[in-house]
Amino acid sequence: MGEATGGLAARGGQGTRDLRLNAREAWLQALVTLGGDLEVGARAAAELAAQYAQPHRRYHTTAHLEAVVRDSAELGAELGLNARDKALVALAACAHDVVYDARPGHDERHSADWAVSWLEAAGLAAADVLRVEELVLTTLGHDAPAEDLAASALLDADLATLGGSAASYDEYARNVRAEYAAVSEPDWRSGRAKVLARLLARDPLYRTGPARLRWESAAKRNLAGELAGLEPPS
């Protein structure tokens, strides 16, 4: 999900083999809205389920998928997105971490490729396929033009976990570390500290007013706490 070593994301937790109702319905309803083939869409949903349930995932799981789908939809509604943009955000939210190997850059690009392949097969208009691809790729650097409200809804939802309770944030941090188990502890601490420092330097951290009201204060507090735990004692 963008940033190196430790990435960015929404709520973790263990995935399940089948997509929960919200994500599957969001995916299929978005295809209906955009005129896609539901038979193809159902096959894509089955593959989404299998991908997000992969055993090496500890935080980029079905629970993460559900959270981003839910939060991006709520933010999109508050931002006044039209039906087409809401559908595009839903598809991008479902696809944004469908490929996840703890390889920043590789994961986002291959997730975008996955979305393009399935959405073309489902018969979506070329402009809609391109837009979903663009939205998924915004998670590479977690940036987009300020006026791009659809991207803002997706990106803020992807960072929602940062603004959770202290306990949920600690679980998120442990799960992220587990996904990078192959990285040595010194390298992890150094790389993760750089990611946290970059996030803390964003002012504001969240792109939209609704997200800032929900998560900004807690997120800054959580990030600062984790960063302090990574820094060597003076």
C-alpha positions as CSV (number, residue, x, y, z in Angstrom):
1,M,0.0,0.0,0.0
2,G,2.3,2.7,-0.9
3,E,5.0,3.8,1.6
4,A,7.9,1.4,2.1
5,T,8.5,-0.9,5.1
6,G,5.3,-1.1,7.0
7,G,3.1,0.5,4.4
8,L,-0.2,2.2,5.1
9,A,-3.6,0.6,5.4
10,A,-6.8,0.3,7.2
11,R,-8.0,-2.1,9.8
12,G,-6.3,-5.5,10.0
13,G,-7.4,-8.7,11.5
14,Q,-7.7,-12.3,10.2
15,G,-9.3,-12.8,6.8
16,T,-12.0,-15.3,6.0
17,R,-12.3,-17.5,2.9
18,D,-15.5,-15.7,1.6
19,L,-16.0,-12.1,1.1
20,R,-18.3,-10.7,3.7
21,L,-21.6,-9.3,2.5
22,N,-20.6,-5.6,2.4
23,A,-17.6,-6.0,0.1
24,R,-19.2,-8.5,-2.3
25,E,-22.3,-6.4,-2.6
26,A,-20.3,-3.2,-3.1
27,W,-18.3,-4.9,-5.9
28,L,-21.4,-6.3,-7.6
29,Q,-23.5,-3.2,-7.2
30,A,-20.8,-1.0,-8.6
31,L,-20.7,-3.2,-11.7
32,V,-24.4,-2.9,-12.0
33,T,-24.2,0.9,-11.8
34,L,-21.5,1.0,-14.4
35,G,-23.1,-1.5,-16.8
36,G,-20.8,-4.5,-16.1
37,D,-21.4,-8.2,-16.6
38,L,-22.5,-9.7,-13.3
39,E,-21.4,-13.2,-14.2
40,V,-17.9,-12.1,-14.8
41,G,-18.1,-9.9,-11.7
42,A,-19.1,-12.8,-9.5
43,R,-16.0,-14.7,-10.7
44,A,-13.9,-11.7,-9.9
45,A,-15.5,-11.5,-6.4
46,A,-14.5,-15.2,-5.8
47,E,-10.9,-14.4,-6.7
48,L,-11.0,-11.3,-4.5
49,A,-12.0,-13.6,-1.6
50,A,-9.2,-16.0,-2.3
51,Q,-6.6,-13.3,-2.6
52,Y,-7.5,-11.5,0.6
53,A,-7.7,-14.8,2.5
54,Q,-4.1,-15.8,1.7
55,P,-2.3,-17.1,4.8
56,H,0.7,-14.8,4.6
57,R,-1.6,-11.8,5.1
58,R,-1.9,-10.6,8.7
59,Y,-3.3,-7.2,8.2
60,H,-4.1,-6.8,4.5
61,T,-7.0,-9.2,5.0
62,T,-10.7,-9.5,4.3
63,A,-11.3,-7.4,7.5
64,H,-9.0,-4.7,6.0
65,L,-10.9,-4.9,2.7
66,E,-14.3,-4.5,4.5
67,A,-13.1,-1.5,6.5
68,V,-11.8,0.4,3.4
69,V,-15.0,-0.4,1.4
70,R,-17.1,0.8,4.3
71,D,-15.1,3.9,5.2
72,S,-14.6,5.0,1.6
73,A,-18.3,4.7,0.9
74,E,-19.2,6.8,4.0
75,L,-16.7,9.4,3.2
76,G,-17.8,9.5,-0.5
77,A,-21.4,10.1,0.7
78,E,-20.3,12.9,3.0
79,L,-18.3,14.5,0.2
80,G,-21.3,14.4,-2.2
81,L,-19.9,12.0,-4.8
82,N,-22.3,11.1,-7.5
83,A,-23.4,7.5,-8.2
84,R,-20.8,6.9,-10.9
85,D,-17.9,8.1,-8.7
86,K,-19.2,6.1,-5.7
87,A,-19.1,3.0,-7.9
88,L,-15.6,3.7,-9.1
89,V,-14.4,4.2,-5.6
90,A,-16.0,0.9,-4.5
91,L,-14.3,-1.0,-7.2
92,A,-10.9,0.6,-6.4
93,A,-11.4,0.0,-2.7
94,C,-12.0,-3.7,-3.4
95,A,-9.1,-4.1,-5.7
96,H,-6.5,-1.8,-4.1
97,D,-4.7,-4.6,-2.1
98,V,-5.8,-7.7,-4.1
99,V,-2.2,-8.4,-4.8
100,Y,-0.1,-8.2,-1.6
101,D,3.4,-9.6,-1.2
102,A,4.8,-6.9,1.1
103,R,6.6,-5.4,-1.9
104,P,5.6,-1.7,-2.1
105,G,5.2,-0.5,-5.6
106,H,4.9,-4.0,-7.0
107,D,1.8,-4.7,-5.0
108,E,-0.1,-1.6,-6.1
109,R,0.8,-1.9,-9.7
110,H,-0.2,-5.5,-9.9
111,S,-3.4,-4.8,-8.0
112,A,-4.2,-2.1,-10.6
113,D,-3.4,-4.6,-13.4
114,W,-5.8,-7.1,-11.8
115,A,-8.6,-4.6,-11.7
116,V,-8.0,-3.6,-15.3
117,S,-8.1,-7.2,-16.5
118,W,-11.3,-8.1,-14.7
119,L,-13.1,-4.9,-15.4
120,E,-12.3,-5.1,-19.1
121,A,-13.6,-8.7,-19.1
122,A,-16.8,-7.4,-17.4
123,G,-17.3,-5.0,-20.3
124,L,-16.9,-1.7,-18.5
125,A,-16.3,1.4,-20.5
126,A,-12.6,2.1,-21.1
127,A,-12.9,5.4,-19.3
128,D,-14.2,3.7,-16.2
129,V,-11.5,1.0,-16.3
130,L,-8.9,3.7,-16.6
131,R,-10.3,5.6,-13.7
132,V,-10.3,2.6,-11.4
133,E,-6.7,1.9,-12.4
134,E,-5.8,5.5,-11.5
135,L,-7.5,5.3,-8.2
136,V,-5.7,2.1,-7.2
137,L,-2.4,3.6,-8.2
138,T,-3.0,6.7,-6.0
139,T,-2.2,4.3,-3.1
140,L,1.4,4.1,-4.3
141,G,2.3,7.4,-2.8
142,H,-0.9,8.2,-1.1
143,D,-1.3,11.4,-3.1
144,A,-3.7,12.9,-5.6
145,P,-4.8,16.3,-6.6
146,A,-6.7,18.1,-3.8
147,E,-9.8,18.5,-5.9
148,D,-10.0,14.7,-6.6
149,L,-12.6,13.9,-4.0
150,A,-13.0,10.2,-5.2
151,A,-9.3,9.6,-4.6
152,S,-9.5,11.5,-1.3
153,A,-12.3,9.2,0.0
154,L,-10.3,6.1,-0.9
155,L,-7.0,7.4,0.5
156,D,-8.4,8.6,3.8
157,A,-10.3,5.4,4.3
158,D,-7.0,3.5,3.7
159,L,-5.5,5.4,6.6
160,A,-8.5,5.1,9.0
161,T,-6.8,2.5,11.1
162,L,-4.2,5.0,12.2
163,G,-7.0,6.9,14.1
164,G,-8.3,3.9,16.0
165,S,-8.0,3.2,19.7
166,A,-4.6,2.6,21.2
167,A,-5.3,-1.1,21.4
168,S,-6.5,-1.4,17.8
169,Y,-3.5,0.6,16.6
170,D,-1.1,-1.7,18.5
171,E,-2.7,-4.7,16.8
172,Y,-2.3,-3.0,13.5
173,A,1.4,-2.4,14.1
174,R,2.0,-6.0,15.2
175,N,0.2,-7.3,12.1
176,V,2.2,-5.0,9.8
177,R,5.5,-6.2,11.4
178,A,4.4,-9.8,11.0
179,E,3.9,-9.3,7.2
180,Y,7.5,-8.0,7.1
181,A,8.9,-10.9,9.1
182,A,11.7,-11.4,6.6
183,V,13.1,-7.9,7.3
184,S,15.7,-7.8,10.1
185,E,14.8,-5.9,13.2
186,P,17.4,-3.1,12.7
187,D,16.2,-2.6,9.1
188,W,12.6,-2.8,10.2
189,R,13.0,-0.2,12.9
190,S,14.9,2.2,10.6
191,G,12.5,1.8,7.7
192,R,9.4,2.0,9.8
193,A,10.6,5.1,11.6
194,K,11.0,6.9,8.3
195,V,7.4,5.9,7.3
196,L,6.0,7.2,10.6
197,A,8.0,10.4,10.4
198,R,6.7,11.1,6.9
199,L,3.1,10.5,8.1
200,L,3.6,12.7,11.1
201,A,5.0,15.5,8.9
202,R,1.7,15.7,6.9
203,D,-0.4,18.5,8.2
204,P,-3.1,17.7,8.0
205,L,-2.7,13.9,7.8
206,Y,-6.1,13.3,6.3
207,R,-7.2,15.0,3.0
208,T,-10.9,15.5,3.8
209,G,-12.7,17.4,6.6
210,P,-14.9,14.4,7.6
211,A,-11.8,12.2,8.0
212,R,-9.9,14.8,10.0
213,L,-12.9,15.1,12.4
214,R,-13.0,11.3,12.8
215,W,-9.3,10.3,13.0
216,E,-6.8,13.1,12.9
217,S,-6.1,13.6,16.6
218,A,-5.9,9.9,17.5
219,A,-3.8,9.1,14.4
220,K,-1.2,11.7,15.3
221,R,-1.1,10.4,18.9
222,N,-0.8,6.8,17.8
223,L,1.9,7.5,15.2
224,A,4.0,9.5,17.6
225,G,3.7,6.8,20.2
226,E,4.9,4.1,17.8
227,L,7.7,6.3,16.6
228,A,8.9,6.9,20.1
229,G,9.1,3.2,20.7
230,L,11.3,2.7,17.7
231,E,13.8,5.4,18.4
232,P,16.9,4.4,20.4
233,P,17.1,5.8,24.0
234,S,19.1,9.1,24.2
